[in-house]
Amino acid sequence: MKQARRLDNAPPYLFVEIEENIKKALENGVDVINLGIGDPDMPTPYFVVRKMAEAINNPVYHAYPEYDGSMEFRCAVAQHYKKRFGVDLDPETEVVALLGSKEGIAHIFFALVNEGDFTLVPDPEYPVYELATALTGGVPYHMPLTSGNGFFPDLSIIPKEVVKRSKILFVNYPNNPTGAVADLKQFQSIVDFGLKHDIVVCNDNAYSEFTYDGIKAPSILMADNAKDIAVEFHSFSKSYNMTGWRLGFAVGNKDAISKLKKMKNNIDSGVFTAIQVAGIEALKGCEKFVEGMQKIYARRRNIAINGLQKLGLEFELPRGAFYFWIKVPKGYTSKTYTQMLLDKTGVAVAPGNGYGEYGEGYIRISLTISDERLKEAFERIRNLG
Ligand SMILES: *Cc1c(COP(=O)(O)O)cnc(C)c1O
C-alpha cells in the first residue's frame, strides 16, 4: 500500500532505534534505568482523580462535548491566567481546549501554513514542530539554540527571504531539552518580531510551573501587544502528572485561535467533558500541588548536579523543565555515547541529535525517576571508570 506523499515528508523518528535497543536489553534481563523519557513517574493527584470519578457518573457529560471546550473550562483557564500571569483573556474568543497540547500544536501548523511556506522552529526542539511542518508541506527553518546564545534564537540572523515567507514561529520556554527559561524581555523581542513581519508567534509553555532557584516562568502573553500576534500552548500533562488524560489548551490572539478552532472542528469533536471537569479541579488546586512537585524535582536536580559533577561531565544547569542537557565526552557522538551507556551500564538516555542537528554532541536525561534509581544510574556510570 502506498502512503500519501505528506507522510513521506515526515522525518524518521530518531528515538525508534534507541527504543528498540532498550527493548532488547530488557529482553536480555538487563535492569534498565530509563532516563530517556519525559513522562512524570508520579500519579495524578487524588483530588483530580476523585473529581473525575464523580464526573464520569454524570450522564450529562456522556454526550458530545462542546467543540471549543466547555464555557466552565474556558472560564477556569481565564481565571488561572489572570491569577498566575496577570493576563486577561476572553474565554469566548481567546481560549480553546485541546486533546493534549501536542494536538493543538500540530493543528495550528495546519491552520496557518501552506505548502512551501517557511516555519521558524528551534533546534534542538520538541519534534512536533518539525513533524507538523513536514506534514503541511511547509519548510522548517532551524533557529539554532546553543550555549553561546543562551539557548535563545538569534532572530537577526534569519535570512530576509525566509522571514518574508514565514507563517509561524515556535519557541518553547521553559525549554525542553535545554532547561533554559526565557524572561519577559526575550518574549517581547519575539512578539515585536512577529508584529513587524506578520508571523504568528507561539510559545509552548508545557513546563510553566517547573522552574528552580526562585525563578518564575513568564507567559509570552505578558509582553506588550502580545495578544495581537501571539499564542501560548499549555498542557496538564507535566504540571499535574496527567499525560494519559490528554488535556491542554491554547490561548492568545483571537484570529489565530479561531483558525485553530476551525481546523480542529473538522477533525476532532472536543475533549470529553468529564476530563475538562477534572481539569478545572486541577487548576483550582494547582498551587499547593505544584509546590510539592517543585520540591521533588529540585531534590532530584541536586542529585543529578552532584552525580554529573563527580563524573566530570559538562552540562547546562537547568533553570526550568525537568531535563539535563549534557555534553558527551570527547571521542563520542550522541548516538555512540547513548549506546555505550546502555550496553555497559543499562542506563538509557535520549541522544541529543534526536532533537535536531544542534543537539548533536549532547544527551538528555530526565528527572522523572525516583531518587534512588537516579542515584543508582550515576553510580553505575561512575563504576565504568
Ligand atoms: C511533554 C511536552 C508537551 C506536552 O504534550 P501533551 O500533548 O500536552 O501531553 C508539549 N510540549 C513539550 C515541549 C513537551 O515536552
The ligand as a MOL file (V3000), in Angstrom:
LIG
                    3D

  0  0  0     0  0            999 V3000
M  V30 BEGIN CTAB
M  V30 COUNTS 15 15 0 0 0
M  V30 BEGIN ATOM
M  V30 1 C 5.5760 16.9700 27.1120 0
M  V30 2 C 5.5480 18.1510 26.2250 0
M  V30 3 C 4.3400 18.6350 25.7480 0
M  V30 4 C 3.0520 18.0370 26.2410 0
M  V30 5 O 2.3170 17.4130 25.3210 0
M  V30 6 P 0.8600 16.8870 25.6680 0
M  V30 7 O 0.3550 16.5680 24.3100 0
M  V30 8 O 0.0880 18.0010 26.3070 0
M  V30 9 O 0.9840 15.7010 26.5430 0
M  V30 10 C 4.3430 19.7530 24.9340 0
M  V30 11 N 5.4960 20.3800 24.6330 0
M  V30 12 C 6.6740 19.9640 25.1000 0
M  V30 13 C 7.8940 20.7220 24.7930 0
M  V30 14 C 6.7420 18.8200 25.8940 0
M  V30 15 O 7.9210 18.3890 26.3390 0
M  V30 END ATOM
M  V30 BEGIN BOND
M  V30 1 1 1 2
M  V30 2 1 2 3
M  V30 3 2 2 14
M  V30 4 1 3 4
M  V30 5 2 3 10
M  V30 6 1 4 5
M  V30 7 1 5 6
M  V30 8 2 6 7
M  V30 9 1 6 8
M  V30 10 1 6 9
M  V30 11 1 10 11
M  V30 12 2 11 12
M  V30 13 1 12 13
M  V30 14 1 12 14
M  V30 15 1 14 15
M  V30 END BOND
M  V30 END CTAB
M  END
